């Protein structure tokens, strides 16, 4: 970790900005994903955060048997569904189908993990 993790409002702001950067990187790397601007990426980061906090736990709970049978791979489908749902709510953010949505969710997760390592990961206890 290169930067000490911020607490409180600064930590939330840093996480929000890093998520927006991860979304922009994913939109550049994944064909079929269209993001209009950095401002749109900020809005998408908030909406995805809210969807992941409210809707995703319900989907994970109700699809738990399928997730277990698929050894967790079905969680990629759930993450893709969250991306598609966010795209329906936000002008300036479009995803052309399931595969780009799943790939985008995977790329956003990886980029967020790398950025979090450099700019705000939790310190080992």
MODELLER restraints for C-alpha pairs under 7 A, 6 or more apart:
rsr = mdl.restraints
at = mdl.atoms
rsr.add(forms.Gaussian(group=physical.xy_distance, feature=features.Distance(at['CA:1:A'], at['CA:117:A']), mean=5.29, stdev=0.5))
rsr.add(forms.Gaussian(group=physical.xy_distance, feature=features.Distance(at['CA:1:A'], at['CA:118:A']), mean=4.82, stdev=0.5))
rsr.add(forms.Gaussian(group=physical.xy_distance, feature=features.Distance(at['CA:1:A'], at['CA:119:A']), mean=6.53, stdev=0.5))
rsr.add(forms.Gaussian(group=physical.xy_distance, feature=features.Distance(at['CA:1:A'], at['CA:120:A']), mean=6.91, stdev=0.5))
rsr.add(forms.Gaussian(group=physical.xy_distance, feature=features.Distance(at['CA:1:A'], at['CA:121:A']), mean=6.40, stdev=0.5))
rsr.add(forms.Gaussian(group=physical.xy_distance, feature=features.Distance(at['CA:2:A'], at['CA:118:A']), mean=5.11, stdev=0.5))
rsr.add(forms.Gaussian(group=physical.xy_distance, feature=features.Distance(at['CA:2:A'], at['CA:119:A']), mean=6.10, stdev=0.5))
rsr.add(forms.Gaussian(group=physical.xy_distance, feature=features.Distance(at['CA:3:A'], at['CA:118:A']), mean=6.52, stdev=0.5))
rsr.add(forms.Gaussian(group=physical.xy_distance, feature=features.Distance(at['CA:3:A'], at['CA:119:A']), mean=5.00, stdev=0.5))
rsr.add(forms.Gaussian(group=physical.xy_distance, feature=features.Distance(at['CA:3:A'], at['CA:120:A']), mean=6.08, stdev=0.5))
rsr.add(forms.Gaussian(group=physical.xy_distance, feature=features.Distance(at['CA:4:A'], at['CA:120:A']), mean=6.17, stdev=0.5))
rsr.add(forms.Gaussian(group=physical.xy_distance, feature=features.Distance(at['CA:5:A'], at['CA:11:A']), mean=6.91, stdev=0.5))
rsr.add(forms.Gaussian(group=physical.xy_distance, feature=features.Distance(at['CA:5:A'], at['CA:120:A']), mean=4.40, stdev=0.5))
rsr.add(forms.Gaussian(group=physical.xy_distance, feature=features.Distance(at['CA:5:A'], at['CA:121:A']), mean=6.22, stdev=0.5))
rsr.add(forms.Gaussian(group=physical.xy_distance, feature=features.Distance(at['CA:5:A'], at['CA:122:A']), mean=6.42, stdev=0.5))
rsr.add(forms.Gaussian(group=physical.xy_distance, feature=features.Distance(at['CA:6:A'], at['CA:120:A']), mean=6.98, stdev=0.5))
rsr.add(forms.Gaussian(group=physical.xy_distance, feature=features.Distance(at['CA:16:A'], at['CA:45:A']), mean=6.54, stdev=0.5))
rsr.add(forms.Gaussian(group=physical.xy_distance, feature=features.Distance(at['CA:18:A'], at['CA:112:A']), mean=6.75, stdev=0.5))
rsr.add(forms.Gaussian(group=physical.xy_distance, feature=features.Distance(at['CA:18:A'], at['CA:115:A']), mean=6.71, stdev=0.5))
rsr.add(forms.Gaussian(group=physical.xy_distance, feature=features.Distance(at['CA:19:A'], at['CA:45:A']), mean=5.87, stdev=0.5))
rsr.add(forms.Gaussian(group=physical.xy_distance, feature=features.Distance(at['CA:19:A'], at['CA:112:A']), mean=6.23, stdev=0.5))
rsr.add(forms.Gaussian(group=physical.xy_distance, feature=features.Distance(at['CA:20:A'], at['CA:41:A']), mean=4.98, stdev=0.5))
rsr.add(forms.Gaussian(group=physical.xy_distance, feature=features.Distance(at['CA:20:A'], at['CA:42:A']), mean=5.15, stdev=0.5))
rsr.add(forms.Gaussian(group=physical.xy_distance, feature=features.Distance(at['CA:20:A'], at['CA:45:A']), mean=5.59, stdev=0.5))
rsr.add(forms.Gaussian(group=physical.xy_distance, feature=features.Distance(at['CA:22:A'], at['CA:108:A']), mean=5.30, stdev=0.5))
rsr.add(forms.Gaussian(group=physical.xy_distance, feature=features.Distance(at['CA:22:A'], at['CA:111:A']), mean=5.42, stdev=0.5))
rsr.add(forms.Gaussian(group=physical.xy_distance, feature=features.Distance(at['CA:22:A'], at['CA:112:A']), mean=5.63, stdev=0.5))
rsr.add(forms.Gaussian(group=physical.xy_distance, feature=features.Distance(at['CA:23:A'], at['CA:41:A']), mean=6.29, stdev=0.5))
rsr.add(forms.Gaussian(group=physical.xy_distance, feature=features.Distance(at['CA:23:A'], at['CA:108:A']), mean=5.85, stdev=0.5))
rsr.add(forms.Gaussian(group=physical.xy_distance, feature=features.Distance(at['CA:24:A'], at['CA:41:A']), mean=6.62, stdev=0.5))
rsr.add(forms.Gaussian(group=physical.xy_distance, feature=features.Distance(at['CA:26:A'], at['CA:104:A']), mean=5.73, stdev=0.5))
rsr.add(forms.Gaussian(group=physical.xy_distance, feature=features.Distance(at['CA:26:A'], at['CA:107:A']), mean=5.61, stdev=0.5))
rsr.add(forms.Gaussian(group=physical.xy_distance, feature=features.Distance(at['CA:26:A'], at['CA:108:A']), mean=5.76, stdev=0.5))
rsr.add(forms.Gaussian(group=physical.xy_distance, feature=features.Distance(at['CA:27:A'], at['CA:33:A']), mean=5.30, stdev=0.5))
rsr.add(forms.Gaussian(group=physical.xy_distance, feature=features.Distance(at['CA:27:A'], at['CA:34:A']), mean=6.09, stdev=0.5))
rsr.add(forms.Gaussian(group=physical.xy_distance, feature=features.Distance(at['CA:27:A'], at['CA:35:A']), mean=6.29, stdev=0.5))
rsr.add(forms.Gaussian(group=physical.xy_distance, feature=features.Distance(at['CA:30:A'], at['CA:100:A']), mean=6.51, stdev=0.5))
rsr.add(forms.Gaussian(group=physical.xy_distance, feature=features.Distance(at['CA:30:A'], at['CA:103:A']), mean=6.92, stdev=0.5))
rsr.add(forms.Gaussian(group=physical.xy_distance, feature=features.Distance(at['CA:30:A'], at['CA:104:A']), mean=6.21, stdev=0.5))
rsr.add(forms.Gaussian(group=physical.xy_distance, feature=features.Distance(at['CA:31:A'], at['CA:100:A']), mean=6.74, stdev=0.5))
rsr.add(forms.Gaussian(group=physical.xy_distance, feature=features.Distance(at['CA:32:A'], at['CA:95:A']), mean=5.78, stdev=0.5))
rsr.add(forms.Gaussian(group=physical.xy_distance, feature=features.Distance(at['CA:32:A'], at['CA:96:A']), mean=5.01, stdev=0.5))
rsr.add(forms.Gaussian(group=physical.xy_distance, feature=features.Distance(at['CA:32:A'], at['CA:100:A']), mean=5.76, stdev=0.5))
rsr.add(forms.Gaussian(group=physical.xy_distance, feature=features.Distance(at['CA:33:A'], at['CA:94:A']), mean=5.86, stdev=0.5))
rsr.add(forms.Gaussian(group=physical.xy_distance, feature=features.Distance(at['CA:33:A'], at['CA:95:A']), mean=4.60, stdev=0.5))
rsr.add(forms.Gaussian(group=physical.xy_distance, feature=features.Distance(at['CA:33:A'], at['CA:96:A']), mean=6.45, stdev=0.5))
rsr.add(forms.Gaussian(group=physical.xy_distance, feature=features.Distance(at['CA:33:A'], at['CA:100:A']), mean=6.55, stdev=0.5))
rsr.add(forms.Gaussian(group=physical.xy_distance, feature=features.Distance(at['CA:34:A'], at['CA:93:A']), mean=5.60, stdev=0.5))
rsr.add(forms.Gaussian(group=physical.xy_distance, feature=features.Distance(at['CA:34:A'], at['CA:94:A']), mean=5.06, stdev=0.5))
rsr.add(forms.Gaussian(group=physical.xy_distance, feature=features.Distance(at['CA:34:A'], at['CA:95:A']), mean=6.37, stdev=0.5))
rsr.add(forms.Gaussian(group=physical.xy_distance, feature=features.Distance(at['CA:35:A'], at['CA:41:A']), mean=6.90, stdev=0.5))
rsr.add(forms.Gaussian(group=physical.xy_distance, feature=features.Distance(at['CA:35:A'], at['CA:92:A']), mean=5.78, stdev=0.5))
rsr.add(forms.Gaussian(group=physical.xy_distance, feature=features.Distance(at['CA:35:A'], at['CA:93:A']), mean=4.69, stdev=0.5))
rsr.add(forms.Gaussian(group=physical.xy_distance, feature=features.Distance(at['CA:35:A'], at['CA:94:A']), mean=6.70, stdev=0.5))
rsr.add(forms.Gaussian(group=physical.xy_distance, feature=features.Distance(at['CA:36:A'], at['CA:92:A']), mean=4.85, stdev=0.5))
rsr.add(forms.Gaussian(group=physical.xy_distance, feature=features.Distance(at['CA:36:A'], at['CA:93:A']), mean=6.41, stdev=0.5))
rsr.add(forms.Gaussian(group=physical.xy_distance, feature=features.Distance(at['CA:40:A'], at['CA:92:A']), mean=6.41, stdev=0.5))
rsr.add(forms.Gaussian(group=physical.xy_distance, feature=features.Distance(at['CA:44:A'], at['CA:86:A']), mean=6.80, stdev=0.5))
rsr.add(forms.Gaussian(group=physical.xy_distance, feature=features.Distance(at['CA:47:A'], at['CA:86:A']), mean=6.32, stdev=0.5))
rsr.add(forms.Gaussian(group=physical.xy_distance, feature=features.Distance(at['CA:48:A'], at['CA:82:A']), mean=6.89, stdev=0.5))
rsr.add(forms.Gaussian(group=physical.xy_distance, feature=features.Distance(at['CA:48:A'], at['CA:86:A']), mean=6.21, stdev=0.5))
rsr.add(forms.Gaussian(group=physical.xy_distance, feature=features.Distance(at['CA:51:A'], at['CA:82:A']), mean=6.65, stdev=0.5))
rsr.add(forms.Gaussian(group=physical.xy_distance, feature=features.Distance(at['CA:66:A'], at['CA:74:A']), mean=6.89, stdev=0.5))
rsr.add(forms.Gaussian(group=physical.xy_distance, feature=features.Distance(at['CA:67:A'], at['CA:73:A']), mean=6.57, stdev=0.5))
rsr.add(forms.Gaussian(group=physical.xy_distance, feature=features.Distance(at['CA:67:A'], at['CA:74:A']), mean=5.06, stdev=0.5))
rsr.add(forms.Gaussian(group=physical.xy_distance, feature=features.Distance(at['CA:67:A'], at['CA:75:A']), mean=6.58, stdev=0.5))
rsr.add(forms.Gaussian(group=physical.xy_distance, feature=features.Distance(at['CA:76:A'], at['CA:102:A']), mean=6.07, stdev=0.5))
rsr.add(forms.Gaussian(group=physical.xy_distance, feature=features.Distance(at['CA:77:A'], at['CA:102:A']), mean=6.17, stdev=0.5))
rsr.add(forms.Gaussian(group=physical.xy_distance, feature=features.Distance(at['CA:79:A'], at['CA:102:A']), mean=6.53, stdev=0.5))
rsr.add(forms.Gaussian(group=physical.xy_distance, feature=features.Distance(at['CA:79:A'], at['CA:105:A']), mean=5.84, stdev=0.5))
rsr.add(forms.Gaussian(group=physical.xy_distance, feature=features.Distance(at['CA:80:A'], at['CA:98:A']), mean=6.65, stdev=0.5))
rsr.add(forms.Gaussian(group=physical.xy_distance, feature=features.Distance(at['CA:80:A'], at['CA:101:A']), mean=4.63, stdev=0.5))
rsr.add(forms.Gaussian(group=physical.xy_distance, feature=features.Distance(at['CA:80:A'], at['CA:102:A']), mean=4.06, stdev=0.5))
rsr.add(forms.Gaussian(group=physical.xy_distance, feature=features.Distance(at['CA:80:A'], at['CA:105:A']), mean=5.76, stdev=0.5))
rsr.add(forms.Gaussian(group=physical.xy_distance, feature=features.Distance(at['CA:83:A'], at['CA:101:A']), mean=5.82, stdev=0.5))
rsr.add(forms.Gaussian(group=physical.xy_distance, feature=features.Distance(at['CA:83:A'], at['CA:105:A']), mean=6.78, stdev=0.5))
rsr.add(forms.Gaussian(group=physical.xy_distance, feature=features.Distance(at['CA:84:A'], at['CA:95:A']), mean=6.56, stdev=0.5))
rsr.add(forms.Gaussian(group=physical.xy_distance, feature=features.Distance(at['CA:84:A'], at['CA:101:A']), mean=6.23, stdev=0.5))
rsr.add(forms.Gaussian(group=physical.xy_distance, feature=features.Distance(at['CA:87:A'], at['CA:93:A']), mean=5.41, stdev=0.5))
rsr.add(forms.Gaussian(group=physical.xy_distance, feature=features.Distance(at['CA:87:A'], at['CA:94:A']), mean=5.31, stdev=0.5))
rsr.add(forms.Gaussian(group=physical.xy_distance, feature=features.Distance(at['CA:87:A'], at['CA:95:A']), mean=6.47, stdev=0.5))
rsr.add(forms.Gaussian(group=physical.xy_distance, feature=features.Distance(at['CA:95:A'], at['CA:101:A']), mean=6.26, stdev=0.5))
